[in-house]
Amino acid sequence: TSYTWPVKYNLPKDGGKYEKVEFMGEFRRLSQSRLDELMRLARDGQIEDSGFVDEILLGWSGIKTGTGEEFEYSGANQRILLDLFPGLRGAIVLAYQESLMGVLRKN
């Protein structure tokens, strides 16, 4: 099963400013044993944020292209997006962790 949760990302802009970007991520509901395994793999350096994102992210909504069209989710589009925006992987992982802890950041 899956659920949606907001992902918040600060897009760096000129002059030391940020543009706050938010979209809804669709996340896979993992078992505690799988989460424990992923955390162990991360701790041992056997999985990076990109592998973790591949495991948890099933889709998104609210991401627009430069022309204002919806940027549809696909595996290829996920790779493009994560390559274009350094730090976004970490924001996705953080949103997932917050969803599990019952935390919603206020920015």
N, C-alpha and C positions, 0 to 999 in steps of 0.2 A: 504494500500500500504506500501511499504518498500523501504529502500535505504541502501547503504553500507557506512561505515565511518571507518577510521583507529582508532584502539584502541592501545594505547601505555602503556606499563607496564614495570617498572623497577624491574627485578627479583633479589632479594638480593643474593649476592655471598659471599664467604669467604673474609676476609680482608677489610670489609667495602666497597666493590665494588658492582656494579650492572651490570647485563646483560640487555641491552635494547631489549625488545621483542615487536614486532608489528604484529598485524593481522587485518583483515578486519571483522568488526562486521556488521551483517545485522540487521537494526533497524526498528521497527514499527513506522510509521508516525502517531503520535497521534494528536488529536485535541487539541486546546488550553484549552478547558474546561476540558478535561481529564487530561492534564498536571497540570492544576490548582488544580484539585482534588487530584492527586498524591502528589503534593507538600504540600497540606494541611494535607494529611494523614501522610506524613513524618514528618512534623512540629509537629503534635499531637502525634507522636510516635506510630502510628497505622500501619505503613509500614516501613520496613527496606530496606537496599540496595538490599537484596536478592529478596524481593518482587518486587521492582522497576525493577531489572534486568529481572525477569520473565515476566514483563509486556512489556518491550521494546526490549529485545533481541530475534530475530527470528532465528539467525544462525550465522555462522562464516566461514571464509576460511583463510588458512595460518597458522593453528595450527598443528604442527607435533608431532608425538609420539617420544619416545626415539629412535626408530629404523628408524625415518625419514618418516614414513607413515603419510598421512593426518589423523588427529584426527577428525572424522566426527561429525557433530553437532547432538545432540539429547538432550532431557530433562535430561536423565540420565547422559550423558557426560557433560552437563553443570554443574550439581550438583557436579560431580567428579572434574572437573577443578576448580570450585570456592572453593572447599574444599581443594584442593592441594596447591593453591596459594593465601594465605591471602593477601588482598588488591586488588585483581583483580576485585572484584565487584565494588569497588570505581573507578577503572580505567575505567570500562565499563560505569558507570554512568557519569563520567566526560567527556568521549568521546561523549556520547549522548548530554550532556548539551552544549559542545563546538559546536557540529554540529548545534544545534538550534540557537546559537549565532553568527554563521559565523566565528568561531575561529578555527584555526588549529595550534596546538602546534608544535613548532620546538624544538626537543631535539637532 
